[in-house]
Amino acid sequence: MPILKPFFWGIGAAVLAYMVTPKIKKMARPVIVRGINSTMSLAEKGKEKVEELKDRCREKTQIVEHETESDYDTTIEQMSQEQDRAFHEINEIKDMISRLQSQINEIRQKIRE
């Protein structure tokens, strides 16, 4: 009898599992479906957030590139204005040098006379 006892317990467990399994499947199915749906929903929200972050990064990159181009244009314009001022000052200095040179030449001629 002690040898047959585990055998009957095994058969009883199998019969019980056979009877309960369909009920468990019916009860577990909605829970599993809700779990899968919520997981899919979370995955979709995650994808949306990642896309949002990518878009923000692209926008920031475009803004930085535009600002860089604007800064470059502004810098070139400032350099051009500085160059024009420098040429104007150089021309004034040349004129002043030529006047001084002519005055020196006049003084030399008066000294020689």
C-alpha positions as CSV (number, residue, x, y, z in Angstrom):
1,M,0.0,0.0,0.0
2,P,2.7,2.5,0.7
3,I,4.0,2.1,-2.8
4,L,0.6,2.7,-4.4
5,K,0.0,5.9,-2.3
6,P,2.3,8.2,-4.3
7,F,0.9,6.7,-7.5
8,F,-2.7,7.6,-6.5
9,W,-1.6,11.1,-5.3
10,G,0.0,11.6,-8.8
11,I,-3.1,10.5,-10.6
12,G,-5.2,12.7,-8.3
13,A,-3.0,15.7,-9.1
14,A,-3.2,15.0,-12.8
15,V,-7.0,14.8,-12.7
16,L,-7.2,18.0,-10.6
17,A,-4.8,19.8,-13.0
18,Y,-6.9,18.5,-16.0
19,M,-10.1,19.8,-14.4
20,V,-8.6,23.1,-13.2
21,T,-6.4,24.0,-16.2
22,P,-9.2,25.2,-18.5
23,K,-10.6,27.3,-15.7
24,I,-7.2,28.8,-15.0
25,K,-6.7,29.5,-18.7
26,K,-10.0,31.3,-18.9
27,M,-9.2,33.3,-15.8
28,A,-5.6,34.0,-16.7
29,R,-6.3,35.0,-20.3
30,P,-7.8,38.5,-19.6
31,V,-4.9,39.2,-17.1
32,I,-2.4,38.2,-19.7
33,V,-4.1,40.2,-22.5
34,R,-4.2,43.3,-20.3
35,G,-0.6,42.8,-19.4
36,I,0.4,42.4,-23.0
37,N,-1.7,45.5,-24.0
38,S,-0.2,47.6,-21.2
39,T,3.3,46.5,-22.2
40,M,2.6,47.4,-25.9
41,S,1.2,50.7,-24.7
42,L,4.3,51.4,-22.7
43,A,6.5,50.5,-25.6
44,E,4.6,52.8,-27.9
45,K,4.9,55.6,-25.4
46,G,8.6,54.9,-25.1
47,K,8.9,55.1,-28.9
48,E,7.1,58.4,-28.9
49,K,9.3,59.9,-26.2
50,V,12.4,58.8,-28.1
51,E,11.1,60.4,-31.3
52,E,10.3,63.6,-29.3
53,L,13.8,63.7,-27.9
54,K,15.3,63.1,-31.4
55,D,13.2,66.0,-32.8
56,R,14.3,68.3,-30.0
57,C,18.0,67.4,-30.6
58,R,17.5,68.0,-34.3
59,E,15.9,71.4,-33.6
60,K,18.6,72.4,-31.2
61,T,21.3,71.3,-33.8
62,Q,19.5,73.4,-36.5
63,I,19.3,76.4,-34.2
64,V,23.0,76.1,-33.3
65,E,23.9,75.7,-37.0
66,H,21.8,78.8,-37.9
67,E,23.3,80.8,-35.1
68,T,26.8,79.7,-36.1
69,E,26.0,80.8,-39.7
70,S,24.6,84.1,-38.4
71,D,27.6,84.6,-36.2
72,Y,29.9,83.9,-39.1
73,D,28.1,86.4,-41.3
74,T,28.2,89.0,-38.6
75,T,31.9,88.4,-37.9
76,I,32.7,88.7,-41.6
77,E,30.7,92.0,-41.8
78,Q,32.5,93.4,-38.8
79,M,35.9,92.4,-40.2
80,S,35.0,94.1,-43.5
81,Q,34.1,97.3,-41.6
82,E,37.3,97.2,-39.6
83,Q,39.3,96.6,-42.9
84,D,37.6,99.7,-44.5
85,R,38.4,101.8,-41.4
86,A,42.0,100.6,-41.5
87,F,42.3,101.5,-45.2
88,H,40.8,104.9,-44.5
89,E,43.3,105.5,-41.6
90,I,46.2,104.3,-43.8
91,N,45.2,106.7,-46.6
92,E,45.1,109.6,-44.0
93,I,48.5,108.6,-42.7
94,K,49.9,108.5,-46.3
95,D,48.4,111.9,-47.0
96,M,50.0,113.3,-43.8
97,I,53.4,111.7,-44.7
98,S,53.3,113.2,-48.1
99,R,52.4,116.7,-46.6
100,L,55.3,116.3,-44.1
101,Q,57.6,115.3,-46.9
102,S,56.7,118.3,-49.0
103,Q,57.2,120.6,-46.0
104,I,60.6,119.0,-45.3
105,N,61.5,119.5,-49.0
106,E,60.5,123.2,-48.7
107,I,62.6,123.6,-45.6
108,R,65.6,122.0,-47.3
109,Q,65.3,124.3,-50.2
110,K,65.1,127.4,-48.0
111,I,68.2,126.1,-46.1
112,R,70.1,125.7,-49.4
113,E,69.2,129.1,-50.6
